[in-house]
Amino acid sequence: MGNDNQDMVKAPNAPFYLLRPETVETMFVLFQLTGDEVYREWGWEIFTSIEQYCRTDIAYASIDDVGSNQPRQDDRMESFFLAETLKYLYLLMDPETEVDILEKFSNTKVKHHRSNEQCLLFAYHDMNGLAL
C-alpha cells in the first residue's frame, strides 16, 4: 500500500477487488492483539481507496483492477460489504472499541480447554477459511 511501499501488492492472477472483508477483518484482529498502529494506517488507506475507486453515485462497486488509476466498476455490491467490510473498518478506526479477541474466540470458536494461542490460531484460520 502507499505509493512506494511494497507492504501489500496485488496478486498477478487476481487484480480485482470484490469489496471482501477478510483483509480488514484480519487487520482489526491484529490491531486488537498487538496495538500496532500500522494496522489502522493500512485500514485507513484501504478505506480511502474504496472511497476513491469503488464509490458510485448510489452505492459501492467491485472493481476489475486494483493497479489501475481508472478501474472499471462492476454493477454490483455484495451484502457482505456493508455487513462486514465497513463494520470492520469502523471497529478498526474506533478508539472506543473494546473487544476481547481472545475471550470472544475462546468462548465461541473452540473448546474451553485450549490455550489462548491455540484459540488465536483457530480464529485466524476460521476467519480466513483455512484448514488447520
N, C-alpha and C positions, 0 to 999 in steps of 0.2 A: 504494500500500500504506500501511498505517498509517491512523489514524482521520481526520486532516485533510489528509494528504499526498496529492497527486494525481500521484505519480510513475508510478503504474500505475492504469489504470481498465479496467473490463470493457467488452468490445465490446457495443454495444447489440443486435446481431443474433446474438450467441453468448455468452450469460451463463453457460453450463455450464462445468464443469471435468472433463475426462476422464482425469485423472492423467497427462497427457502430459509428456515430459521436456524439450521444446525450450527452455522458458524457463530452467530451472535449468541446463541444459547450456550455454546462452549465458552465463549469469552465471558459471559455472565458468571458461569460456574467458576472459571479460573480466577476472575477478579474476586469473587466471594472467598475463595480459598487462599489466595496469595495477597490480595490487597494491592497488587501491582497496577499502577495507573495506566500502563501501556494498553491494557485491555479496554479501558474506557476510551483512550485515544483512538484505538483501532475501531471501536464501535462507533465513535463519532464520525470517523472517515467513511465508514460504511453507510451511516445514516445520511450524510451529506451527499454521497454518491447516489444513493437511492432517490433522494430528492431531485438531484440534478438530471439523472438519466432515466429514472423509472416513473416519475410522476407524470400523470396526464391531466387533462382538464377536469376529469371527474373521478379519477382513482389512481392506481399504480399499475404498471405493466411489466411483464417479464421482458428481458432484452436478449438480443441474439449474440452480442459480442462485447464482453466487458473491456476489451482492449481498444475498442473503437471510440473516437471522440463524438461520433454521431451514430450510436447503435440503433438498430431497428427495434421498435417496440412491438411486442405481440399484443393482440387484443384479448388479453385475459389476465385475471388476477385471482389466484387461488385463495381460498378462505384462510389457509394457514398463515398467509402474510399478515393479516390483521390479528388473528388469534394468537400467533406465536412470534413471528419475526418482530413486529412492533412492540409486543409485550416484553420480549427480552431486551430490546433496545431501551425501552423505558426503564425497566428494572436495573439495567446496567448503568444508566445515567443518573438514576435517582439516588441522591445521597442518603435518603431516609430508608432505603430498602434494608430490611433486617430479615434475612432468610438464613437459617442454619442448614447449610447444604448437607453436611454430614448427618445431622439428625433427620432431616427430611428423607434422604435416601436410605438411611439405615432402618427407618420405620416403614417405608413403603416399597422399597425395591428388593431388599434382600432379607435373609433371616437374621434375627437379632443376635445370634452368636458370632457373627462375623466382625472383624476389626474395622475401624474407620477407614483404613487404607483399602481393604477389600471392598467396602461399600462404595468408595470413590471410584474404584476400578469398574465395578458393576455399573455404577451410574453413568460413567463416561461411555462405556460400551453400549449400554441401553439407549442413551440419548442419540448416539450416532449409528445405531443399527448394526453394530459389530458383534460378532460371536466371540465368546470367550474360549 
